[in-house]
Amino acid sequence: MKTNYSYARQSAPALARKAKKRSIFLLALMAAAGILLLRPLPLADKLLPDWGIESKKNVPPVDKLHPVVAAKQAELEAAARKAGIPILITDGLRTVEEQNALYRKGREDGGSVVTQVQGGDSYHNYGLAVDFALKTKDGKVLWDLKYDGNRNGKADWMEVVALAKGLGFSWGGDWSGFPDYPHLQMDFGYSIRELKRGARPPETASP
């Protein structure tokens, strides 16, 4: 039986270099996995490949909120009003052009950065998300996470978030990478990658 001595003939420095390269590669993989776990879903979708996702052709553009999202939005407004917290839905369906205009803020245009995703990479673009704000009795609109307008000792914003979660919404404020506090969405288990390739939740989907 022949013995392969090629590995044994390698010098100690060469073996050390190979071991170092393997360690760096493993660390890079672990770091990438950590980024995908910590970043908001839309960004993670952009980093992942499209393997196994079928593209659908001739899919009509989304022109309204998903009916379940619209119904749950109405329920949320009613529940918040009953709790003494008037809210305003500031955004629902958003076109790709509108999304790109928001993305330019704080980059090409003036002002602060308000979103990390471009057109097609937001659940708003598929009618699956809404944004809300608080309304005071005199009609002012607030984005104040500590405001207690109903004077029950709790932040109105977080009371609305709790009501929304009870209705099946997920909250952008839970994102660790770039929290989006006004954002509420129902993805019905669909990723941005799937939506971009034409998949759509059924109109009778459960949140």
DAPEMO-V363666 format. One record per residue. N is the residue number from 1. PHI is phi as a letter, one per 20 degrees, with the letter a starting at -180 (999 if undefined). Layout:
n = {N;N}
phi = {PHI;PHI}
//
This chain:
n = {1;2;3;4;5;6;7;8;9;10;11;12;13;14;15;16;17;18;19;20;21;22;23;24;25;26;27;28;29;30;31;32;33;34;35;36;37;38;39;40;41;42;43;44;45;46;47;48;49;50;51;52;53;54;55;56;57;58;59;60;61;62;63;64;65;66;67;68;69;70;71;72;73;74;75;76;77;78;79;80;81;82;83;84;85;86;87;88;89;90;91;92;93;94;95;96;97;98;99;100;101;102;103;104;105;106;107;108;109;110;111;112;113;114;115;116;117;118;119;120;121;122;123;124;125;126;127;128;129;130;131;132;133;134;135;136;137;138;139;140;141;142;143;144;145;146;147;148;149;150;151;152;153;154;155;156;157;158;159;160;161;162;163;164;165;166;167;168;169;170;171;172;173;174;175;176;177;178;179;180;181;182;183;184;185;186;187;188;189;190;191;192;193;194;195;196;197;198;199;200;201;202;203;204;205;206;207}
phi = {999;e;d;e;e;f;f;f;f;f;f;f;f;f;f;f;f;f;f;f;f;f;f;f;f;f;f;f;f;f;f;f;f;f;f;f;f;e;e;g;g;g;f;g;g;f;e;e;f;e;g;m;d;e;e;d;d;l;e;f;f;f;c;a;f;g;g;f;f;f;f;f;f;f;f;f;f;f;f;f;f;f;e;n;c;f;c;c;e;e;b;c;f;c;f;f;f;f;f;f;f;f;f;f;f;n;c;f;e;f;n;e;f;d;b;d;c;e;g;n;d;d;f;f;f;d;m;d;b;c;d;c;b;e;c;e;f;e;n;f;d;c;d;d;f;d;f;c;f;e;l;d;n;c;f;g;g;f;f;f;g;f;f;f;f;f;e;o;f;d;d;f;f;e;f;e;f;b;g;c;f;f;e;c;b;c;e;l;n;e;e;g;g;f;f;f;e;o;f;b;f;g;f;d;f;e;f}
//
